[in-house]
Amino acid sequence: MSLSFKCKSCGAYIEFNPNSSNFLCQYCGAEYSEEEVIARSAEQEAQSATQTQSPSGEVIYQCSSCGAEIVTDETTSATHCYYCKSPVVLTGKLSAAYKPDRVIPFRFDKQQAQAHFKRFLSGKRYIPKDFFSRSPLEELTGVYYPYWDADYQVDASFQGTGTKVSSTVSGNYRITTTSFFRVVRRGKIRFDNVFRSALRKNQSQLADGIHPFDQSEEKPYSPAYLAGFLAERRDVDVSDIQSDVEHEINDYIKPLLTQDANYATLSGDTDMQVNSRSFSYVMMPTWVFTYRGIDKETYYFSMNGQSGKTCGKLPINKGKLFLHSALLALGGAILALLGGAFLW
């Protein structure tokens, strides 16, 4: 059974509208509340679960060039890879093992994303002119990026040596005394929302560059939020990132346990025993833009779908930069000559 969300008035497909957090029919303009559509989605999923070997409503498109696996709802057109622009082919349905736990919906639509991106470009003088044209900006794509969100409770300890230094003057001598102290600190610490990308691709670093996201807007996952958007399917398991997460947590222990320790120097070792750990799979809203420059290089940009924060390397019109540099150099030379003439 497929999950689809159609307008009750005209039968056209409806999409999530970030501006109102409701669902909008692009054909007749009818709006449906988030609660209503999520309820419809849950109903359809429950019916689907009662049927043996029933596929989910999300479909997977695979790029033959870069290997990206793009997830979307059945009604969304996905004919090219937003990442490298190559054609994509339908490969099947999303299995239950890859279902996210939570999702942060988009806060603004494509038109507002374009406005955010133009503000990002403002004041940057050496960008190729066609970069500002409407056509490239039309390719802004709303994509949910996958992340693992780790929560830990640990028994933490620090054992080490602290020093305190005092100095006195006696006659012609300065006497410096160094006292050594054994320092032991213990505590129970909770770490929430330690994030790791669930995507292996190098360009996923761009998504990391647009953090933070407002976790208060997280919602239980429903395929309804994919309506009108795409998503990257995770290709990183918890086992791949658990060691790295715990290494980061361990690095926080010494500063947390010794932040009020008043010593001239403090050295020692930390240890932690994990009492509980949990990982949840969260989808973060990201607007993505790919630009193929005249230098044949591909430029990637990502934008936080909540705040509009943008990350990416901009192309440079080298001809314009060279001309401007040459004019500045020429102007400097003329001023130098004029200055020399006045001195003469």
N, C-alpha and C positions, 0 to 999 in steps of 0.2 A: 504493500500500500504506500502511495506517495503522499507526502505532506505538501499541501499547497494552500495558499491564502487568497481567496477571491472576494471581490466586492459583491455584497449582497444586492446592490442596486443595478450594476451593469454587467457583472460577471468578469470584469477585468481583474488582473492580479494586483494586489496591494503590496506596498513596500513600507518599511520602517521609516518614519519621518523624524530625523534627529532634532528638528527645530521645536516640535511639539511633544516629542516622545510618544506620539500616537502613530497609527498606521494610516497611510494615505493611498487612495486610488488615483493614479496619475491620469486616468481617463476621464472620470466624471467628478473628481474632487471630493468624493465622500471620505469621511474620516472615521476611524474605529479606535476605540480606546485600547491601550496596551493590555489592560486586564482581559478585555474581551478576546483579543487575538491570541494571547498566551493561553487562555482557557481553551480556545478552539484547537490550538496546537497540542495541548496536553490530551485533549479528547482523541484527536487523531492518532497520537502516539500510543495511547492506551489501546485503541482498536487495532493498531498495527502489531502491538505486542501479543495479542491473542491469536495472531495468524502465524503459522509455522513458516520459517524461512522467509519472513517478510522483510524487504529492504527498508532502510531508513529513508527519510525525505531528503537528506543532503546528498548531493552528487559530487563526484571527484573528477576533475579534469587534470590530465597530466601533460606537462610540456615536454615535447620530444627533444628540445634543445638543451634546456638547463635542468630538467628533471623535477621542476617545481610541481607540487601537488596542490591544486587549488580547490578549495571546498566552497560550495555555494548551495543555495536552495534550488530546487528543480526548475523554478520559474525564471531564474536569472541567466541571462545570456553570457556565456564565457567562451568566446571564440578565439581569444589570444591570451598569451601569458602577459600579465601586467608587468612582470619582472624583466623579461627580455624581448617581448613583443612577438615571439614565435607563435605559430598556431598551436592550439591545445586540443586534445581529444578526450572524449568521455571514457573513463576507465571503470566506473562502477559506483556503488553506494558507500557511504561512510559507515564503517562498522561501529558497534557499540563501544568497543575498546578505545575508540578515539573521540568519544563524546566529551566535550568540555564540561567542567563542573559549574563554572560561572562565566559571566560575560559583562563587560562594561560597554553599554551601547554608545554609538556615536552621539555627540552633542550638537554638531552642526552639519549642514548638508554640503553638497559639492560646490554650489555657488559661493557659499561662505568660505569654503576651503580655498577656492581660487582667490578670493579677496585676501585671506591670510597670507597666501603664497606671494601675492603681489606686494604686500607690505614687507615681506621677507626680502624681496628683491629691491625695494626702494633704496636709493642712494648708492647702489652698486653700478658703477659707471661703465665697466668694460665687459658687460654681458652681451653676447650676440643679439642683434635686434629681433630675430625670429623667435628667440626664447620668450619674448613678451607677447607673442601673437596668441590669438585665441585658440588656434588649433592644438599646439602642444599642451596647453592648460586644460583642454577638454579631456585629455587622457588621465587626469587625476582620478585615481581609483580608490574606493573605500575598501580596505582590507583589514580583517581581524588577524592580529599576530598572536601566536600561541606562547604562553609562558607557564612555567611551574612556579607556584606560590608555596613556599615552605614555612611551616610554623613549628617551633621547637620549644621544649621545656627541658632545662638542663640543671644539674648540680655542678656548679663551677667552683674552682679553687685556684688560689695563687699562693705560692711559697717562694720566698726569696730573701734578699738582703737589702736593707736600706741604710743609708749613711746620713749623718748630720755633722756639719762642720762648724766649729766655733774658733774664734781667734782672739787672743789677748796680747797686750804689749807689756813687757817687763823690762824696764831699762832700755838697752839698745836692741832688745830682742823682741821679735813677734812670734808668739807661740800659737801654732795651729793644732787643734785637736779634732780628730775624726772619730766619731762614735759609730759603731756598727750595731744594727738591730735586725733580729729575725722577724720577718713580716709574714703573717699567715692571714689570708682572707678567704672566706667561703660564702657562698650565697646560691639561692635558687633564682634563675634568670629565665624569662620567657622572651623568645624572639619571634616576632610576627612579620609576615610579608617579606620574606627574603626571596627575591625573584631571580629566576634564571630563564633565559630564552629556551624555548622548546623547539628551536629551529637551527639546523646546522649551517645553513648558508652564510657565507661571509657577510653579505649585505644586511643580515639581520642585526648587525652592529648599529646600523642606522636607526633601527627601532629602539635600541637601548639608549641612543642619544636624545630621545625625545621624552624620556621619563622626567618627573614622576607622573603617574596617573592618580586620579582621585578615587581611592578604593571605596569611599562611601557610596559611590554610584554603581557598585557591583550588583548584579542581579543573577538569580539562578538561571542557568543556561536554558534557552529555548531556541529551536531552529527558526522561530519567527523572526529573531533579530538578524538573521542572515538575509532576509528578503531585501533585495536591491544591492547587496554587498557581496564581497568574496571573503574567503578565509584561507589561511595557510594551514595545512594539516601538520601537526607536530611530527617530528621524526627523531625526537630525543626522549629517552625513557628516564624515569626517576633514578634508576641505577647509574645512569651516565653523569648525573650532576650532584648526587648525594654527597660524595666525598668533597667536592669543591664547596658546596654550601656549608658543610661542617667545618671545613678549614677556615672559611670566612667568619663563622660564628666564634670559633676558638680565638681568632684575632681580636675580637671585641672584648673578650673576657678580662684581660689585664687592665685596659682603660676603665672598664666599668667597675671592677673591684678595687682599684687603687686610685680613683679619681680624687679622693680627698686625703690621700696619704702625703704628709708633709715631710718629704725627705729631699736631701740634696741630690742623691742618686738612688735609683731603685732598680734592681735586677732580679730576675727569677724566672720560674716556669709556671705555666698554667696547665690545668687539666679540667676536663669536663666529662660527666657521665650523662648520657642522654636518657631522660625519663620518658619522654614521648616525642614523637615526630609525626607530622602529617603533611602530605603534598596534595595540592589541588591544581587542577588544570584550568587556567583562566585565559580568555580571549580579550585582547586589548585593541581598541579602535585606532586605526592608523590610515591616514590618507597618503597614498604613494604616487610618485610622479617619476617617470623615466624619460630622459632626453638623450637623443642620439645627435651628437655634435658634428659639425663639418670636419672636425679632426678625427672622425670615426670612433671617438671614445663615447662610451655610454655613461651618463651621469644619473645617479640615483638620489632621490630625495624622499624623506618621510616626514610626516606631520602628525603630531599628537591630535587625535580625534576629539579630545576634550578641550585642550588649552590652545591649540594652534601652534605650539612650539615646533619649529622646523629644523631639520638637520640634513646636510648634504653638501657636496663639493660643487661649486658653481663653475660653468665653462667660462673661458676668457676669450674675448675677441682680441687676438694678439696683434692684428693689424692696427686696431684702434689704440691699443695700449702703446705700441711702438710709435705711432704717429704723435700721440700725446706726449710721450717721453722725449721724442725728437723736438717737438715744439718747445717744451720746457727747457731742454738743453740749448736750443737756439736762442730762446729768450734770455737765458742766463749768460750766454756768450755775448749777446748784444749789449746787455747791461754792463758786463765787464769791460767791453770795448768803449762804451760811452763813459764809464767811470775813468778809464785810462785816458780818454781824450780830455776830460775835464781836468785831470791832474796835470796833463801836459800843458 
